[in-house]
Amino acid sequence: MGMDRIADRAIIDGKRFAAGLLDDITARVKKLEEETGQVPGLAVVLVGEDPASRVYSGRSIARPLPPASLHSNTSFRQKPRRKN
């Protein structure tokens, strides 16, 4: 790739892109709720006792997701024990 191709590149404004994406998701969620009465959501099922997974899911995934109005839920399950 030569230097002449660099001018074709663009810097993406991540915050602006994320805001537009969230606006789009919010509109779709609202439309779905109006048409069906159902609200989509995000569910996380953690199997085992990994503390890092609990922290990650608690901070990143399983929190309320406004303004998109998605609901979230986390379920913790113990690993099944192996039978010898």
C-alpha positions in Angstrom: 0.0 0.0 0.0 1.5 3.3 -1.0 1.2 6.7 0.7 -1.5 7.8 -1.8 -3.9 5.3 -0.2 -3.6 6.9 3.3 -5.9 9.7 2.2 -8.7 7.1 1.7 -8.7 6.3 5.4 -11.1 7.8 8.0 -10.9 8.2 11.7 -14.0 6.8 13.4 -15.5 8.6 16.3 -16.3 5.7 18.5 -18.4 7.6 21.0 -20.6 9.0 18.2 -20.8 5.6 16.5 -21.8 3.9 19.8 -24.4 6.6 20.5 -26.0 6.1 17.1 -26.0 2.3 17.6 -27.7 2.7 20.9 -30.3 5.0 19.4 -31.0 2.4 16.7 -31.3 -0.4 19.3 -33.5 1.7 21.5 -35.9 2.4 18.6 -36.0 -1.3 17.7 -36.7 -2.3 21.2 -39.5 0.2 21.6 -41.1 -0.9 18.3 -40.9 -4.6 19.3 -42.4 -3.8 22.7 -45.3 -1.8 21.1 -46.0 -4.6 18.5 -45.6 -7.6 20.7 -45.7 -6.5 24.3 -42.4 -8.3 24.8 -39.1 -6.7 25.8 -35.9 -8.4 24.7 -33.2 -9.0 27.2 -29.8 -10.4 27.9 -29.3 -13.5 30.0 -26.0 -14.7 31.4 -25.5 -18.2 32.9 -22.2 -18.7 34.7 -21.3 -22.3 35.5 -18.6 -22.7 38.2 -17.0 -20.5 40.7 -14.6 -18.4 38.7 -14.5 -15.0 40.6 -13.2 -13.2 37.5 -16.3 -14.3 35.5 -18.6 -13.0 38.3 -16.9 -9.6 38.3 -17.0 -9.4 34.5 -20.6 -10.3 34.2 -21.6 -8.0 37.1 -19.8 -5.0 35.6 -20.2 -5.5 31.9 -23.1 -7.7 31.1 -25.7 -8.2 33.8 -26.6 -4.6 34.5 -29.7 -2.7 33.4 -29.2 -1.5 29.9 -31.0 1.9 29.7 -32.0 3.7 27.6 -32.6 0.8 25.4 -35.0 -0.7 28.0 -33.5 -4.1 27.7 -33.7 -6.2 30.9 -30.8 -8.4 32.1 -30.4 -11.4 34.4 -27.5 -13.4 35.7 -27.8 -16.9 36.9 -25.1 -18.6 38.8 -24.9 -22.4 38.7 -22.6 -24.8 40.3 -20.6 -27.2 38.2 -22.1 -30.7 38.1 -19.9 -33.1 40.1 -18.4 -36.0 38.2 -19.4 -39.5 39.2 -16.4 -41.8 39.7 
